[in-house]
Amino acid sequence: MKRTFLHEALVGILALSLVNCAKEDLSMTTDKDPTSIEGNGLGEGNGRDEDSLCRINKETIKYTSADYISSTPSKPIELWTAKQFAALAGNDDALVGHLALCRDIEFAGWYSSHPFFKIGEFSTKPFVGSLNGRKKAIRNFRYEVEYTGVGPTYGIIHTGHGIFGMAKGASFHDIKVIDATLHFKTNGSANIQAAGSLLGYGDSVLLSNILALRANVEVTGSGISIGGLVGIAQNSKASHVEVRDSSVKGTAIINGIGSALNEITYSLSKNNQVLSTGTGTSSQAISGIGYVQKISWSKAQDNTVAGYRYVSGAGEGSEMQNVLVTGGTVSGVKYVGGLISQMYCDEGVINPIRNTYTNVSVSGMEAVGGHIGLYGYEQPANNQSCDEPREHQSFTTSQVKENGVSKPAYIGTFNGNGVDKTAFYFDPQAFGMDPSAVSIQSADYFKNANNAPMNTWEFAADKWVMTNGTLDIPSAGYQN
């Protein structure tokens, strides 16, 4: 199976959803304890500090159509209360608004009287403005819905679920989403697609400096493209985004952060459960960070990632550079990797992995590797060579079990020259096809940054660092 399989499957699902997609008085709550301190590493402060943007209290204002239309990023709609924020949902005028949070927005107790709430509808009514969170939080957002797939709704795919259901060309920055709960139930042939704590479906969006803490995004039944922060964000980029202490569950394409982005950089997925509830081959493409085109300067730590096939500690991105995966477990049945589940050269196209390290517990039944599950290539077209190096300057000290038996495997199965690599190794030059190029070292060897391959990496305060033999990328994740 080529790496393009999941992309093709995703495109098919989206095309179907375009045809079949179905379309949905709280006073300001008491502020959090003023003794809590914003900036504790998780961003759980009271969010009451004001700046020049929010100097005049506007919590009683009801914004008009003209207010939304005339808003700009420098003169945004100022949101002070849950009531003002909720007024954005179902409001076509608000879809063009540029928004800013002036306080933490508390939704505790809201769901019982307002059970359906999201901003922007898939395909027809996307949010096209911006949200400047000003490092304030959206707290205790709750969204629950059940879809059936019988009678006239047979075959329906319900797309785009989150605080923002659909966004196009929008930007989101400096936002904290804390204790969000999104629960979905499907039966019959109904299907949930593209759900995330902040954004369900995005197209050409920018996401920067966003924290999702203790998010719970789960589908009981059939759910595809479910993420801790975003479900799907095509043609989009994310930087300094973080999902922590969260639970993400669905059938296929389940990710700690999100899927379909062009790039995720300087981002962190930590202490999350990323699990497929599907069975057999319906359970696939499960990753600690994301199924995206490129992941760089990012890390996955202490996650539990599990599914049937194509299960990975970091992601299914075609390119990975400067990525760290440590702690936690990655488990599946086939094509399971501590970094990436499969790596192919397709018609001479080289998709590099460079400067990556994994130290995670990996287990499965077939093609199980500490770094890469399946490594191979398809028949090149036009005599293009697939022998060029694709895996550079990387190493693993992961613990691997295949069929319950421990084996020190960098790659689970190598489908190039029929060689099954079964040893810890790195290759400071390039991986190549020659088994003699493998360099085997003990774990202690890799605690010295002067040793290859780390001696070619970029070490700086905001890049790689090594402290007492432990590698880290300290600038990855939300910056408070």
Secondary structure, 3 states (H helix, E strand, C coil): CCCHHHHHHHHHHHHHHHHHCCCCCCCCCCCCCCCCCCCCCCCCCCCCCCCHHHCCCCCCCCCCHHHHHHCCCCCCEEECCHHHHHCCCCCHHHHHCEEEECCCEECCCCCCCCCCCCECECCCECECCEEEEEEEEEECCEEEEEEEECHHHCCCEEEEECCEEEEECCEEEEEEEECCEEEEEEEECCEEEEECCCEEEEECCEEEEEEEECCEEEEECCEEEEECCEEEEECCEEEEEEEECCEEEECEEEECCEECCCEEECCEEECCEEEECCCHHHCEEEECCEECCEEEEEEEEEEEEECCEEEECCECCCEEEEEEEEEEEEECCEEEECCEEEEEEECCECCCEEEEEEEEEEEECEEEECCEEEEEECCCCCCCCCCCCCEECCEECCEEEECCEECCCCEEEEECCCCCCCCCCECCCCCCCCHHHCECCCHHHHHCCCCCCHHHCCECCCCEEEECCEEECCCCCCCC
